[in-house]
């Protein structure tokens, strides 16, 4: 019985994802790479693409804070956090962020904080509107 190359490739992808999953708890460098991908800040396009095959939900703690004013990544955030299962930066693309820009006339600022086993990454992002397009701008 002959195994098709596509089937072998599929099994190789599953095995690679499993190995990365097993390495995540013991590799702070991998944790940071995954957090950068979650916050839409990968070191490279290749890194981001490579990490897309991995499951994103329920492994990292992602918290986000909205603000009318910029928030420093190291600051104590104002108000209550919003919890997000995966890709916390996508919050700025949701209706709430759009409504702040359109209805209230200000660009919402977002502080993202992801953590996993003592490794933490924070990002400060802002929504800008260019014509009809929303843009995410990394502040710091």
KAFEN-V956296 format. One record per pair of residues at least 12 apart in sequence whose C-alpha atoms are under 10 Angstrom apart, sorted by the first residue. I is the first residue (numbers start at 1). J is the second residue. D is the distance in Angstrom with one decimal. If there is no record, write none. Layout:
((I/J/D) (I/J/D))
//
This chain:
((13/53/8.0) (13/54/9.6) (14/53/8.8) (14/54/9.2) (16/53/9.4) (16/54/9.2) (17/50/9.9) (17/51/8.9) (17/52/10.0) (17/53/7.0) (17/54/5.8) (17/55/8.4) (18/54/8.6) (18/55/10.0) (20/51/9.5) (20/54/8.2) (21/54/7.9) (21/55/8.7) (21/59/9.9) (24/59/9.7) (24/116/9.4) (24/117/9.7) (25/59/10.0) (25/116/8.4) (25/117/7.3) (26/117/9.2) (27/119/9.9) (28/116/8.9) (28/117/8.6) (28/118/8.8) (28/119/6.6) (28/120/9.7) (29/119/9.2) (31/60/9.0) (31/114/9.9) (31/115/8.6) (31/116/7.1) (31/117/8.8) (31/118/9.9) (31/119/7.1) (31/120/8.8) (31/121/9.6) (32/114/9.3) (32/115/9.0) (32/116/9.0) (32/119/7.2) (32/120/7.7) (32/121/7.2) (33/47/7.8) (33/48/8.6) (33/51/8.5) (33/121/10.0) (34/47/9.1) (34/48/8.5) (34/51/7.1) (34/52/9.5) (34/54/9.3) (34/56/8.7) (34/60/9.1) (34/114/9.8) (35/56/9.9) (35/60/8.1) (35/61/9.8) (35/62/9.1) (35/86/9.7) (35/87/8.8) (35/88/9.8) (35/113/9.2) (35/114/6.4) (35/115/7.8) (35/116/8.8) (35/119/9.3) (35/120/8.2) (35/121/6.7) (35/122/9.2) (36/48/8.5) (36/87/9.6) (36/114/9.0) (36/121/7.7) (36/122/9.3) (36/123/9.1) (37/49/9.0) (37/50/9.9) (37/51/7.3) (37/52/8.4) (37/56/9.7) (37/86/9.9) (37/87/7.7) (37/89/9.8) (38/51/9.5) (38/52/9.7) (38/56/7.9) (38/60/9.3) (38/62/8.8) (38/85/9.8) (38/86/6.5) (38/87/4.4) (38/88/6.5) (38/89/7.3) (38/90/9.2) (38/112/9.9) (38/114/8.3) (39/62/9.2) (39/86/8.9) (39/87/5.9) (39/88/6.1) (39/89/5.3) (39/90/8.4) (39/112/7.4) (39/113/8.7) (39/114/8.1) (39/121/8.8) (39/122/8.6) (39/123/7.3) (39/124/9.8) (39/125/9.6) (40/87/7.4) (40/88/8.6) (40/89/6.5) (40/90/8.6) (40/123/9.6) (40/136/9.5) (40/138/9.7) (41/89/9.4) (41/123/8.7) (41/138/8.8) (55/86/9.2) (56/85/7.7) (56/86/5.6) (56/87/7.8) (57/84/9.0) (57/85/5.3) (57/86/5.3) (57/87/8.8) (58/84/9.3) (58/85/5.9) (58/86/7.6) (59/85/8.2) (59/86/8.7) (59/115/9.4) (59/116/7.6) (59/117/10.0) (60/84/9.4) (60/85/7.7) (60/86/7.9) (60/114/6.6) (60/115/5.9) (60/116/5.2) (60/117/8.6) (60/119/9.9) (60/120/9.7) (61/83/7.7) (61/84/7.7) (61/85/7.4) (61/86/8.7) (61/88/9.8) (61/113/8.0) (61/114/5.5) (61/115/5.2) (61/116/6.4) (61/117/9.6) (61/120/9.3) (62/81/9.4) (62/82/8.4) (62/83/5.9) (62/84/5.4) (62/85/6.6) (62/86/7.2) (62/87/8.2) (62/88/6.4) (62/89/9.7) (62/112/7.1) (62/113/5.8) (62/114/4.4) (62/115/6.7) (62/116/9.1) (62/120/9.8) (62/121/9.6) (62/122/9.7) (63/80/9.4) (63/81/5.7) (63/82/5.6) (63/83/4.7) (63/84/6.2) (63/85/9.0) (63/88/7.4) (63/111/8.2) (63/112/5.9) (63/113/5.3) (63/114/6.4) (63/115/8.8) (63/122/9.5) (64/77/8.9) (64/80/8.6) (64/81/5.3) (64/82/5.1) (64/83/6.5) (64/84/7.5) (64/88/7.0) (64/89/8.4) (64/91/8.3) (64/110/6.6) (64/111/5.5) (64/112/4.6) (64/113/6.3) (64/114/8.7) (64/122/9.5) (64/123/9.5) (64/124/9.7) (65/77/6.7) (65/78/7.1) (65/79/7.3) (65/80/6.8) (65/81/5.1) (65/82/6.3) (65/83/9.2) (65/91/9.9) (65/109/8.2) (65/110/5.5) (65/111/5.2) (65/112/6.8) (65/113/8.8) (65/124/9.6) (66/78/8.2) (66/79/8.4) (66/80/8.9) (66/81/8.2) (66/82/8.5) (66/91/9.4) (66/92/9.1) (66/96/9.9) (66/97/8.7) (66/108/6.5) (66/109/5.7) (66/110/4.7) (66/111/6.7) (66/112/9.2) (66/125/9.7) (66/126/9.5) (67/79/8.8) (67/107/9.1) (67/108/6.0) (67/109/5.2) (67/110/6.3) (67/111/8.2) (67/126/9.5) (68/100/9.0) (68/106/7.0) (68/107/7.1) (68/108/5.5) (68/109/6.1) (68/110/8.9) (68/126/9.8) (69/106/9.3) (69/107/8.7) (69/108/7.6) (69/109/6.4) (69/110/9.1) (69/126/9.6) (70/107/9.6) (70/108/8.3) (70/109/5.5) (70/110/7.7) (70/111/8.4) (70/124/7.6) (70/125/8.3) (70/126/7.8) (70/139/8.0) (70/140/9.7) (71/109/7.1) (71/110/7.3) (71/111/6.3) (71/112/9.9) (71/123/9.3) (71/124/6.5) (71/125/8.7) (71/126/9.7) (71/139/9.0) (71/140/9.3) (72/110/9.8) (72/111/7.7) (72/122/9.1) (72/123/8.4) (72/124/6.6) (72/125/9.9) (72/139/8.7) (72/140/7.5) (73/110/9.6) (73/111/6.5) (73/112/7.9) (73/113/8.1) (73/121/8.8) (73/122/5.4) (73/123/5.7) (73/124/5.7) (73/125/9.5) (73/139/9.3) (73/140/7.3) (74/111/9.5) (74/113/9.7) (74/121/9.8) (74/122/7.4) (74/123/9.1) (74/124/9.5) (75/111/9.4) (75/122/9.9) (77/110/9.8) (77/111/7.5) (77/112/9.7) (77/113/9.9) (78/111/9.7) (81/111/9.4) (81/112/9.4) (81/113/9.6) (82/112/9.5) (83/112/9.9) (83/113/9.9) (84/112/9.8) (84/114/9.6) (86/114/9.7) (87/112/9.9) (87/114/9.8) (88/110/9.7) (88/111/9.6) (88/112/6.8) (88/113/8.6) (88/114/8.4) (89/110/8.2) (89/111/9.0) (89/112/7.1) (89/123/9.0) (89/124/9.6) (89/125/8.0) (89/126/9.9) (89/136/8.5) (90/136/9.3) (91/110/8.5) (91/112/9.7) (92/107/9.9) (92/108/7.8) (92/109/8.4) (92/110/7.4) (92/125/8.4) (92/126/7.8) (92/127/6.5) (92/128/9.9) (92/134/8.7) (92/135/9.0) (92/136/7.4) (93/127/8.2) (93/134/7.4) (93/135/8.7) (93/136/8.4) (96/108/9.3) (97/109/9.0) (97/110/9.5) (97/126/9.6) (97/127/7.5) (97/134/9.6) (98/127/8.4) (98/128/9.7) (98/129/9.1) (98/134/8.0) (100/127/9.6) (101/127/7.9) (101/128/8.0) (101/129/7.8) (101/134/9.5) (102/129/9.1) (106/127/9.0) (106/128/8.9) (106/129/10.0) (107/126/6.5) (107/127/5.4) (107/128/6.0) (107/129/8.1) (108/125/8.5) (108/126/5.8) (108/127/5.8) (108/128/8.3) (109/124/7.2) (109/125/5.7) (109/126/4.4) (109/127/6.7) (109/128/9.6) (109/136/9.7) (109/137/9.4) (109/138/9.8) (109/139/8.9) (110/123/8.1) (110/124/5.7) (110/125/5.1) (110/126/6.1) (110/127/8.4) (110/136/10.0) (110/138/9.6) (110/139/9.6) (111/123/5.7) (111/124/4.6) (111/125/6.4) (111/126/8.8) (111/139/9.8) (112/124/6.4) (112/125/7.9) (122/140/9.3) (123/138/7.4) (123/139/8.0) (123/140/6.7) (124/137/8.6) (124/138/6.1) (124/139/5.4) (124/140/5.7) (125/137/5.5) (125/138/4.5) (125/139/5.4) (125/140/7.6) (126/138/6.5) (126/139/6.8))
//
